[in-house]
Structures are given as structure tokens and as C-alpha cells.
């Protein structure tokens, strides 16, 4: 979320702001969804304290969470690339600017 807020301050075009706002909404929905899946992992909830019941498949849950997290991270890192490529600078400077933004991946 902090990277998206940074993008909003650096790039001030209407289309980019809309894309960042849509990404923030998706990220918030993703966070809420995985929060509630974790919260209600057992059915019934009393299973957490030893009652009989069943739990979610944690292997599938972790695979889905990790895959969507990595995809969302890559999407967020690629979000400013079209704006950077429209800058009126040399190709070398474009690559350097891209490199500065991709340092966030490290």
C-alpha cells in the first residue's frame, strides 16, 4: 500500500491515479478476503478449542495466497512502466528510472 501511495505522489496523471486507486481497492479486498478465510478456518469455530469439525485445506490456501501475492507484487512494480516510457528522456535514462523503481523488488 505504501508503494501505491508513493506512486500517487510521484505520478499525477488522471489515468494513472485511477489505476492506482483500482489497485488499492483490489489490494484491500484481497486483504479482507484472506483475513476472513484465516479467521473462519475451522467449521465450527469452536473447533479451535477442541470441538469436532473440519478445517480448510492449508496447502491449497497457502498456494493460492502466495500465488496471488506474488502476482499482485509484480503488477504493482510494473504499474509505472507505461508512464516512465512516455517520458521525453533518452533510453538510457528510462532504463535507469525503471531500475530505481524496481529496486523496490529487492
C-alpha positions, 0 to 999 in steps of 0.5 A, a space after each residue: 500500500 505504501 508503494 501505491 501511495 508513493 506512486 500517487 505522489 510521484 505520478 499525477 496523471 488522471 489515468 494513472 491515479 485511477 489505476 492506482 486507486 483500482 489497485 488499492 481497492 483490489 489490494 484491500 479486498 484481497 486483504 479482507 478476503 484472506 483475513 476472513 478465510 484465516 479467521 473462519 478456518 475451522 467449521 465450527 469455530 469452536 473447533 479451535 478449542 477442541 470441538 469436532 469439525 473440519 478445517 480448510 485445506 492449508 496447502 491449497 490456501 497457502 498456494 493460492 495466497 502466495 500465488 496471488 501475492 506474488 502476482 499482485 507484487 509484480 503488477 504493482 512494480 510494473 504499474 509505472 512502466 507505461 508512464 516512465 516510457 512516455 517520458 521525453 528522456 533518452 533510453 538510457 535514462 528510462 532504463 535507469 528510472 525503471 531500475 530505481 523503481 524496481 529496486 523496490 523488488 529487492 
